[in-house]
Amino acid sequence: MKKNKLVITITIIVIFIINILINYLEYRKFTNITNNFVASIINEISVNYPNIDDTEIIEIINSSDYNTNSDILTNYGFTTNDLSILKSLEDEYHQVLFINITVFIIITLIIILLIYLNSRRNKKELNNIIKYLKELNRGNYNLAIDLNNEGELSILKNEIYTTTIMLREKAEQERQDKINLKDSLTNISHQLKTPLTSISLLVDNLSDELIPDNIKQEFLSDIKNQVESINELIIILLKLSRFDANVITFNKESINVKNILIDILKHIDILREVKNIDIHLTGSNDVTFMGDYKWEYEALSNIIKNCLEYTPQNKNIYITYKETNIYTEIIIQDEGLGMTPEEKNKIFTRFYKGINSSNNNFGIGLSLAKEIITKDNGKIKVASKLNNGTTFKIRYYK
């Protein structure tokens, strides 16, 4: 409101000054014409009546009445038309002065009216924005805001709209996070329940004195395996929780693909030998990509382990890699059981276990691998057909 008053005041002052300037110019014009006319009268009387001095002539002109036929100047040879010229000039000046003042008043009123209407419109928009913000504070993010109008509040409305979209996405993300947390807790509970139940039963059996010692040793071995399984699950869950909390910092370094794959194959060689699976590496020795070695080791290791799990005995796994100007690509292809389209769509979902998965599979490895690869500016795709193997295609973009 104060701003509008200031604008109105300044505008009126500017127009008033312009009006005064115009009137002053008109007055100067009228004065010049009048002075020239009077000068011509003085000159003509001086010529025709040399005995009269200029002072007397001026007194004669000042005492003249230009509206009557008995004007004093008629005695010196001036006609009525001659005498009415000065009066018409004066009337014209007054007319122009009246028009200028009238125009000034009209323009001032129009400006005041426009500013008032604009202020009223802005006030209405501001009230709408206030109502909109109150709805946002109540958690209602499914609101529409008019962004077509231009004006002082358009920038504010655009910012509010951007904030609304952000809050809506955040609310949806929080809702989805709650669902994911609920599902995760359910899956974790299920993952822990089975080995804990098994351990409880085995411990109860150990308390039976009639059970032979060799059977008790088997029970103890089973308990040890179950504890190791729980420990492995906890380690994986802690890794996932660090990703969810976004507290992991990735160290960017140049990773040689052949070297990291050889390190992984050495670590899982026992699993490979058990099923007599041959793993074939094909690629140049100098292929590299930028990433965090420790986490990429985890990701690629999980993918290769998954291929080993679903590949029958005496089969092959092929790993090829190459580097282009745009990306580094690693393709891991097995001769395993393959997947249905439904399974393929769920393969990167946390805690999803395939139909043919083992009891030691928690359904977390591939999900974690995808998160790690994505974190290092990579993408992973899977192609698979039932009974026709599975292919993982990984690309790390430069």
N, C-alpha and C positions, 0 to 999 in steps of 0.2 A: 504493500500500500504506500509506504514512504517513497519507494522507487517511482511509482506511478505519479505521485504528487510532484516529485522532482522533475520528471520528464515533462509533465504538463506545464509546470512553471517555466522551465527553460524554453520550451517550444513557444509559449505565449510571449515571452520576453523577446525571443528572436524575431517572431512575426511582428511584434510591436515596433522593434527597432527598424525592421525593413519597411514597415508602413510609414514610420516617421521619415525615413530617408526618401521614400517615394514622394511624400507630401512636401518635403523640403525642396526636392527637385522641381516639383510642379510650381511651388511658390516662387522659386528662382526664375522659372520660365515665365510665369505671370508678371513678375516684377520687371523682368527685362523688356517684355512686350509693352508694359505700361509706361516704363521710362522712355522707351523709344517713341511711343505715341505722344507723350507729353513733350518730349524734345522736339518732335516735328511741329507741334502746335506753337511752341515758343519760337521756333525758327521762323514759321510762317508769319506770326504776328509781328515779330521783330522786323521782318522784311517789309511788310505792308505798313506798319506803324512804327517808324524808327524813333519817334519821340517817347515811346513807352519803354521803360527799362525792364530787365528780366524779373525784378522783384514784383513789379506791378502785374506782369503777365502771370506769374505763379499765383498771386492772390486772385486774379480773374479766374484761373483754372480751378482753384480750390473752392471758389464761391459759385461755381457753375452747377447747374442741376441737369443731369443728362437725360432725365426722364420727361422733361417738359419742353414745349415748343418755344417758350419764352426764355430760353437759356441765354446767359450773358454773352457767351461766345458767338451767338448768332449775329451780334452787333459787329463782329469782326469778320464776317463773311463765311462762317462755318454753317453747314446745313445740319438738319436733324439727324440724317444718316451718319454724318461724320461724328456727331456728338454721341451717338448711341454705341459706337464701336468699343469705347472703353468700358461701358456698362456691360456689354455682351462678354467682353473678356473677363470681367470680374465675376459675372454669373457662371461662365464656363469653369473658372477656377473653383468656385464654391461647389459646383456640381461634381467636378473631379474629386474634390476633397471629401464630399459626402459619399461618393462611390467607394473611394479607398477605405474610408472608415467602416462602411457597411461590409465590404469584402473582408476586412480584418476581423470584424465581429463574427461573420459567417464561418470563415476558416477556423477561427479559434473554437467556436462551438462544435464544428465538425471534428476537429482534433480531440477535443475533450470527450465527445461522444464515442469516437473510435477507441480511444484509450480506455474509456470506461467499459465498453463492450469487450475489449481484449482482456481487461482485468477480470471481468466477470467470467469470461470463458476460462481463463487460467485458474481462477478460483475453483470453478467447477471441476476442471481436470485435476487440480490439486486435491480436492475432496475425494475424487475417485481413486487417486493414488493412495491416499490415506486409508480408504476402505480396503484397497487391494493389499496394502502392507499389513493391516489388521488380520486379514484372512491368512496371509503368509505366516504371521505369528501364531495363528491357531493350527498351523500345519497343513493348510489347504494349498497345495502347490499346483493343482489342476485348474488354473485360472487363465483367462485370456486377457491380454492387454492390447489396446489399440495403438499400433505403431505407425499408422498412416499419416497422422496429423503432424505438421511441422510447427515449431514454436519454441518458446523458451524452455518448456518442460520436456521436449522431445529427447534430449540427451539423458535426462533423469529417467524417463520412461524406458529408454534403451538399456540403461544400466540396471534398472529394476528387473527388466525382462531377462537380462543375462544372469542376474543373481537368482531369479526364479528357476531358470533352467538348471543352474548349478545345484540349487537346493533340492530340486526335484530329482536330479540324478543321484545326489548324495543320499536322499531319503530312500530311493529305490535300491541303492547299493547297500545301505544299512539293513533294509528289509531282506535283501538277498543274502547278506552276510549272516543275519540271524538264522535264515533257513539253512545255509551251509553249515553254520556252527551246530545247529540242532542235528543235522544229518551226520556231521563229523563225530559228534559225541555219541550218537547212536551206533555208528560204525566202529568207533574206538571201543565202546562198551562191548560190542559183539566180538571184536578181535581179541579183547582181553578175557572175555568170559570163557571162551573155549579152552585156552591153555590153563587158566586158573582152576577151572572145574576139573580138568584132567589132573593137575597137580594135587588138588584136594583129595581126589579119589586115590591117587597113588600113595599119598601120605597116610591115608586111612588104612590102606592095604599093608603098608610097611609096619604098622603097629600090630599086625596079626603075627603072633609068634609061630604059628603053624606053617607060614609060607617059607619055603626053602630059601637058602641064602643066595643061590644063583638067580632066583626070580626077583629077590629084593634088589640085587645088583642091576637087573634089567629095569626095575622100577626107578632106581636112582638115576640110571642113564636117561630114562624117559623124562624124569623131572629136570635133569640138567638141560636136555634139549628144549623143553618147554620154557625154562627160565631164559635160555639164550634167545629163543624166539621172542619172548616178551621184551628182553633187553634190546633186540634189534628193532622191534616195533617202536619202542620208546625213543630210540635214537632217530628214527625216520620222522616220528611225530614232532620231535624237537626241531628238526630241520624245517619241516613244514610250518611250524609255528613262527619261526624266525622269518620265513618268507611272508607269512600273513601279517606279521607285525612290521614288515618293511624295515628291518634293522640290519639287513645284510648289505655289506659293501663289496661290490665286485672289483677285483683288481684286474685291470686291463694289461695283458701281455701277449706277445706273439707266441702262439701255440703251434708246434709242429704236429701235423695230423698223424703221421706215421709213428712218431715217438709216443704220443699219448695212447694210440691204439695198441701198440706193443706192450706198454705198461699195463693196460687193462687186461689184455689177453694173458699175460703172465699171472695176474691175480686170479683169474677165473679158469686157469688151465685145468684144475682138478675137475670142475664141473664139465668141461669139454671132454676130458678123458673118460669120465664115467659113461657118457653116451656115445663115445667114439665119433664125435662130430668134427669134421675138418673145417677150419675157418681160413678163407682165402683173402689176402689183402692185395689190392691193385691200386697203384697210384704213384705219383712222383714223390721223391724224397723231400722236396722243398715246398710242399703244399702247407700253408699256414693259415691261421685266422686269429683275430684278436678276441681274447676272452679271459676268464678266470680259470686257471688250470685245475685247481682243486675241484671247483663245482662242475666244470665240463667233464672231468674224469668221472664224477658221480653220475652225470646225465648219460653219457655214452655207455658207461658200464651198466646202468639199469636197462638201457635199450638192448644191448647185446645179451645180457642175462635173460631178458624176456624172450629173445629169439631162441636161446638155448633151451629154455623151459618148454617151448611149444614145438621144437623140432625133434622128430623121432630119432632113434639111434641110427648111426651109420649114414647120416645125411650131411649136408653141407650148408655153410653160411658164407655168403660173399659180401665183402666190404670193399667198395670202390670210392675213391675220393679224387677231387680235382679242384683247381682254382682258376677263376676268371677275373676280369677287371671289376666285376660287380660283386661277386660272392665266392665263398668256398663251399663246396658241396660234398657231403658224405652220404653214401647210399648203403644201407645195411639190408641185405635180402636173405631170407631163410627159406628152407624147403620144408617148412612146418605144416601144421594143420590148417592154417588160414583162419579166416573169420567170416561170419555173415555180415551183411551191411549194418544190421542192428548193433552187433558187437563192435564193429569198426567205429561207429559214432560215439561209443561210450568208452573207448579204450584209454582216453586221457582223463577220464573222470576219477576223482579220488575214491579209493576203496572199491572200485569196480574190479571184480574178479571174473575172468572168462570161465566158460563152461568147463574147460579142460585144465584149469589152473590147479597147482598143487596146494597143499595145506600151508606151505611156508610162504606162499604169495599173499601179501597183504593188500594188493591192489593200489599201491601208492607210488611205486617206482616210476612208471611212465608219466604219471601226473607231475611228479617232482622234476623229471627230465624235461618236460615241456616248459615248466616255469623257469628252469635254469637257462635253457636255450633261448627262450624269449628275452630273458634278462640280458643276455649277451648279444642282442640285436639279431637273433636268429629266428628261423621258422622251421617247424617240423610237420611233415605230412605223412600219412600212412595209406598204402594201397594194399588190398588183400582180397582174396577170393577163397571160399571154403575149399579145403583140400588142395590148395594151389599156392601155399606159402604167403608170406607177408613181406612187404618192402617198406622200410622207413627212409624217407628222403629228408635230409637236414641241410639247411642253407644258412650260413653265417654271412650277413651282408657287411660290406666294408663301410 
